[in-house]
Amino acid sequence: DRQGYRLMAVGADYLAKLRRAVRRSQSDEVDAELRDLIEECRRDLTSLGVQSTVAADEADPLILGAVRCFVRWKFGISNEDAAANREDYMQLRDEIRKKAEYVL
């Protein structure tokens, strides 16, 4: 908890969806990295004005799409699709920021 920022919980079903997105089997190491990346993405979204409750909404399809692109972009050492996933994330992030119900 730094500067009043609370870590957001990650549900088991949400984690499983993101594990599938990066085509990995369950392991403590994979899950730990995915949780870190999910938190990093959520912090990025909130730093851009997205409400923290919205950034943590695991049922919202736009948020899931953004998190999925972010995780695919950042996960792993060699990722030939990293640039495309980064671009997809940036586009979704910008789309989310334009929605009044998503921002502060």
BAPA-754927 format. One record per atom (N, C-alpha, C): x, y, z. Coordinates in nm, 3 decimals. Example, Ala and Ser with C-alpha at 12.3 -4.5 7.8 and 13.67 -1.06 7.14 Angstrom:
<rs>
R       c1       c2       c3
R    1.319   -0.569    0.780
R    1.230   -0.450    0.780
R    1.320   -0.330    0.780
R    1.285   -0.225    0.708
R    1.367   -0.106    0.714
R    1.290    0.003    0.787
</rs>
This chain:
<rs>
R       c1       c2       c3
R    0.085   -0.118    0.000
R    0.000    0.000    0.000
R    0.089    0.123    0.000
R    0.111    0.181   -0.116
R    0.197    0.299   -0.129
R    0.113    0.419   -0.162
R    0.134    0.525   -0.087
R    0.065    0.652   -0.108
R   -0.086    0.633   -0.117
R   -0.139    0.554   -0.025
R   -0.283    0.536   -0.019
R   -0.341    0.441   -0.123
R   -0.258    0.376   -0.201
R   -0.307    0.286   -0.305
R   -0.321    0.146   -0.249
R   -0.440    0.090   -0.261
R   -0.465   -0.046   -0.214
R   -0.453   -0.143   -0.330
R   -0.387   -0.255   -0.304
R   -0.383   -0.361   -0.405
R   -0.523   -0.415   -0.426
R   -0.556   -0.444   -0.548
R   -0.687   -0.496   -0.580
R   -0.681   -0.648   -0.590
R   -0.779   -0.713   -0.535
R   -0.783   -0.860   -0.538
R   -0.802   -0.908   -0.682
R   -0.755   -1.028   -0.707
R   -0.773   -1.093   -0.837
R   -0.848   -1.223   -0.812
R   -0.964   -1.235   -0.871
R   -1.045   -1.356   -0.855
R   -0.986   -1.475   -0.929
R   -1.015   -1.594   -0.880
R   -0.962   -1.717   -0.940
R   -1.009   -1.735   -1.085
R   -1.135   -1.706   -1.113
R   -1.186   -1.720   -1.251
R   -1.120   -1.620   -1.345
R   -1.100   -1.498   -1.296
R   -1.034   -1.394   -1.376
R   -0.890   -1.435   -1.407
R   -0.821   -1.484   -1.305
R   -0.684   -1.531   -1.323
R   -0.679   -1.645   -1.424
R   -0.775   -1.735   -1.418
R   -0.781   -1.848   -1.513
R   -0.801   -1.798   -1.657
R   -0.885   -1.696   -1.675
R   -0.905   -1.639   -1.809
R   -0.774   -1.582   -1.864
R   -0.699   -1.514   -1.778
R   -0.575   -1.454   -1.823
R   -0.465   -1.557   -1.842
R   -0.469   -1.663   -1.765
R   -0.376   -1.775   -1.785
R   -0.401   -1.834   -1.924
R   -0.528   -1.852   -1.959
R   -0.561   -1.902   -2.094
R   -0.516   -1.805   -2.202
R   -0.527   -1.676   -2.174
R   -0.487   -1.574   -2.272
R   -0.340   -1.582   -2.308
R   -0.258   -1.625   -2.212
R   -0.115   -1.639   -2.240
R   -0.075   -1.785   -2.261
R   -0.176   -1.871   -2.267
R   -0.157   -2.012   -2.299
R   -0.060   -2.081   -2.202
R   -0.086   -2.061   -2.073
R   -0.003   -2.122   -1.970
R   -0.087   -2.207   -1.877
R   -0.026   -2.311   -1.825
R   -0.090   -2.393   -1.723
R   -0.071   -2.326   -1.587
R   -0.154   -2.366   -1.494
R   -0.147   -2.309   -1.360
R   -0.017   -2.350   -1.294
R    0.051   -2.251   -1.239
R    0.167   -2.274   -1.152
R    0.178   -2.151   -1.063
R    0.241   -2.167   -0.949
R    0.256   -2.054   -0.858
R    0.332   -1.939   -0.923
R    0.435   -1.971   -1.001
R    0.516   -1.868   -1.067
R    0.436   -1.794   -1.173
R    0.363   -1.867   -1.255
R    0.280   -1.805   -1.359
R    0.174   -1.717   -1.295
R    0.105   -1.769   -1.195
R    0.000   -1.692   -1.129
R    0.055   -1.567   -1.062
R    0.172   -1.576   -1.001
R    0.232   -1.459   -0.937
R    0.265   -1.352   -1.040
R    0.321   -1.393   -1.153
R    0.354   -1.296   -1.258
R    0.227   -1.234   -1.315
R    0.125   -1.317   -1.338
R   -0.001   -1.264   -1.390
R   -0.065   -1.165   -1.293
R   -0.065   -1.196   -1.164
R   -0.120   -1.103   -1.065
R   -0.044   -0.969   -1.068
R    0.088   -0.975   -1.079
R    0.168   -0.852   -1.087
R    0.130   -0.771   -1.211
R    0.116   -0.838   -1.324
R    0.081   -0.769   -1.448
R   -0.060   -0.711   -1.444
R   -0.152   -0.784   -1.385
R   -0.289   -0.734   -1.369
R   -0.286   -0.607   -1.285
R   -0.213   -0.610   -1.175
R   -0.202   -0.493   -1.087
R   -0.136   -0.377   -1.161
R   -0.033   -0.405   -1.239
R    0.035   -0.301   -1.316
R   -0.062   -0.236   -1.415
R   -0.141   -0.318   -1.482
R   -0.239   -0.266   -1.577
R   -0.344   -0.182   -1.505
R   -0.396   -0.232   -1.395
R   -0.496   -0.157   -1.319
R   -0.440   -0.022   -1.274
R   -0.317   -0.021   -1.228
R   -0.255    0.105   -1.186
R   -0.238    0.199   -1.304
R   -0.203    0.146   -1.420
R   -0.191    0.231   -1.538
R   -0.326    0.294   -1.571
R   -0.430    0.215   -1.569
R   -0.564    0.267   -1.599
R   -0.605    0.373   -1.498
R   -0.583    0.347   -1.370
R   -0.622    0.446   -1.268
R   -0.538    0.572   -1.277
R   -0.412    0.559   -1.317
R   -0.328    0.678   -1.331
R   -0.377    0.769   -1.443
R   -0.456    0.712   -1.534
R   -0.512    0.789   -1.646
R   -0.652    0.839   -1.616
R   -0.699    0.818   -1.492
R   -0.828    0.871   -1.453
R   -0.941    0.771   -1.446
R   -0.915    0.645   -1.479
R   -1.019    0.543   -1.468
R   -1.044    0.516   -1.320
R   -1.169    0.510   -1.280
R   -1.203    0.482   -1.141
R   -1.144    0.347   -1.100
R   -1.090    0.340   -0.979
R   -1.028    0.216   -0.934
R   -1.128    0.102   -0.927
R   -1.253    0.132   -0.892
R   -1.355    0.027   -0.889
R   -1.383   -0.027   -1.029
R   -1.374    0.060   -1.128
R   -1.394    0.017   -1.267
R   -1.274   -0.064   -1.314
R   -1.154   -0.016   -1.285
R   -1.032   -0.088   -1.326
R   -1.026   -0.228   -1.267
R   -1.089   -0.246   -1.150
R   -1.089   -0.376   -1.083
R   -1.212   -0.459   -1.116
R   -1.301   -0.409   -1.201
R   -1.425   -0.480   -1.234
R   -1.393   -0.597   -1.327
R   -1.396   -0.715   -1.272
R   -1.358   -0.835   -1.347
R   -1.469   -0.885   -1.439
R   -1.587   -0.821   -1.434
R   -1.697   -0.860   -1.522
R   -1.710   -0.766   -1.641
R   -1.639   -0.656   -1.641
R   -1.649   -0.558   -1.749
R   -1.569   -0.605   -1.871
R   -1.635   -0.620   -1.987
R   -1.564   -0.672   -2.104
R   -1.454   -0.580   -2.157
R   -1.471   -0.448   -2.148
R   -1.366   -0.358   -2.195
R   -1.243   -0.365   -2.106
R   -1.266   -0.371   -1.976
R   -1.154   -0.381   -1.882
R   -1.083   -0.515   -1.903
R   -1.159   -0.623   -1.914
R   -1.098   -0.754   -1.940
R   -1.016   -0.751   -2.069
R   -1.069   -0.691   -2.173
R   -0.996   -0.682   -2.299
R   -0.866   -0.606   -2.284
R   -0.870   -0.494   -2.211
R   -0.749   -0.416   -2.188
R   -0.647   -0.495   -2.108
R   -0.692   -0.558   -2.002
R   -0.602   -0.637   -1.917
R   -0.544   -0.753   -1.997
R   -0.626   -0.819   -2.078
R   -0.579   -0.931   -2.159
R   -0.468   -0.885   -2.255
R   -0.489   -0.773   -2.324
R   -0.387   -0.721   -2.416
R   -0.259   -0.684   -2.341
R   -0.276   -0.620   -2.225
R   -0.161   -0.580   -2.144
R   -0.080   -0.702   -2.102
R   -0.149   -0.803   -2.052
R   -0.082   -0.925   -2.006
R   -0.013   -0.996   -2.123
R   -0.079   -1.005   -2.236
R   -0.016   -1.068   -2.353
R    0.106   -0.989   -2.399
R    0.097   -0.857   -2.388
R    0.208   -0.770   -2.427
R    0.328   -0.792   -2.336
R    0.307   -0.797   -2.207
R    0.416   -0.797   -2.109
R    0.464   -0.936   -2.066
R    0.382   -1.038   -2.085
R    0.413   -1.170   -2.030
R    0.521   -1.238   -2.114
R    0.619   -1.294   -2.048
R    0.719   -1.375   -2.116
R    0.837   -1.296   -2.166
R    0.938   -1.366   -2.205
R    1.063   -1.304   -2.247
R    1.064   -1.275   -2.397
R    1.030   -1.373   -2.478
R    1.027   -1.351   -2.623
R    0.882   -1.363   -2.669
R    0.832   -1.255   -2.721
R    0.692   -1.250   -2.759
R    0.682   -1.179   -2.893
R    0.663   -1.255   -3.000
R    0.659   -1.196   -3.133
R    0.536   -1.107   -3.155
R    0.433   -1.124   -3.074
R    0.312   -1.044   -3.087
R    0.308   -0.926   -2.990
R    0.417   -0.899   -2.920
R    0.419   -0.795   -2.817
R    0.377   -0.658   -2.873
R    0.431   -0.620   -2.988
R    0.400   -0.488   -3.044
R    0.251   -0.474   -3.077
R    0.193   -0.577   -3.135
R    0.050   -0.573   -3.169
R   -0.036   -0.569   -3.043
R    0.002   -0.645   -2.941
R   -0.074   -0.643   -2.815
R   -0.059   -0.509   -2.744
R    0.058   -0.449   -2.751
R    0.078   -0.316   -2.692
R   -0.013   -0.215   -2.762
R   -0.015   -0.218   -2.892
R   -0.100   -0.126   -2.967
R   -0.248   -0.148   -2.935
R   -0.290   -0.273   -2.927
R   -0.428   -0.304   -2.890
R   -0.460   -0.251   -2.751
R   -0.366   -0.267   -2.658
R   -0.387   -0.216   -2.522
R   -0.402   -0.064   -2.524
R   -0.314    0.003   -2.595
R   -0.319    0.150   -2.600
R   -0.452    0.198   -2.659
R   -0.501    0.130   -2.761
R   -0.629    0.169   -2.822
R   -0.744    0.147   -2.724
R   -0.747    0.033   -2.659
R   -0.853    0.006   -2.560
R   -0.845    0.104   -2.444
R   -0.726    0.130   -2.397
R   -0.706    0.224   -2.287
R   -0.762    0.361   -2.322
R   -0.734    0.407   -2.444
R   -0.785    0.536   -2.488
R   -0.937    0.535   -2.502
R   -0.992    0.424   -2.552
R   -1.137    0.410   -2.564
R   -1.203    0.415   -2.426
R   -1.146    0.346   -2.330
R   -1.200    0.343   -2.194
R   -1.195    0.483   -2.132
R   -1.086    0.555   -2.154
R   -1.072    0.689   -2.096
R   -1.176    0.787   -2.150
R   -1.230    0.761   -2.267
R   -1.329    0.851   -2.327
R   -1.471    0.827   -2.276
R   -1.492    0.719   -2.203
R   -1.625    0.684   -2.153
R   -1.648    0.748   -2.017
R   -1.746    0.835   -2.011
R   -1.774    0.912   -1.889
R   -1.798    0.822   -1.768
R   -1.863    0.708   -1.789
R   -1.894    0.620   -1.676
R   -1.771    0.546   -1.622
R   -1.659    0.556   -1.690
R   -1.537    0.487   -1.649
R   -1.438    0.577   -1.576
R   -1.448    0.706   -1.596
R   -1.348    0.798   -1.542
R   -1.399    0.875   -1.421
R   -1.304    0.933   -1.349
R   -1.338    1.011   -1.228
R   -1.406    1.141   -1.264
</rs>
